[in-house]
Amino acid sequence: RMQAKVNRLFKESGIRGRFQNRTFDKFIVNNENRKAYTVAKRYADTFHDRIPQKDERGNTKPPAIERNGLLMIGSYGTGKTHLSTAIANQLIQTGIPVIAMTMIDLLARIKQSYDDTDRVSEAEIMKIYEDIPLLVIDDIGSEQPTEWGITRIYAIINARYEAYMPTIITTNYGTPELIQRMTPGGYGKGGDSHNAEKTIDRLMEMCECVEMFWESWRGK
């Protein structure tokens, strides 16, 4: 039922074009990226241990692996998107609903709901972002920060945090710089960094961190 709803609201998982071919088999492993590859593959292979369960009263029970997200931080072209998409593609092949989108596309889909011709409400879109078994947010921090945007980002991350829902984040920025990038009006320039700080705080608690700082493969 959830997959049908995702298809109706998004038409697809958000994985388009070349990213449909981003699999573990096509990732070139070397000494630099072997640890990142191993962490990502283990994440996909043990995903069933990262999903929360319900008790007999319908209350949420923590998953076997409580720190069930991934925060992939690294420079451009080091394979962050490939590995996160490989996880998504492996899970989709086993029938697990996944949404994988850039931060910009995720927010754009919410804005589409404001169109009078769109029969999908913002609440429906937000509910899917909160409930989907795996949400992959690619390239967070690349968008121009606005109060509207960071409020919704925090709402999504916080809802998934409270419900123990697995989340994967990729970014080019370390934690302090990411807070600056996500602060509307500019960090230290009168901008309100409260939601940005809370969002990153949630992610650090939810996620295992994988650092991927090495030469871009695109330049090789």
Beta strands, then each sheet from edge to edge (+ up, - down):
strand 1: 53-54
strand 2: 60-61
strand 3: 69-74
strand 4: 98-102
strand 5: 134-138
strand 6: 167-171
strand 7: 207-212
sheet 1: 1+ 2-
sheet 2: 4+ 5+ 6+ 3+ 7+
end
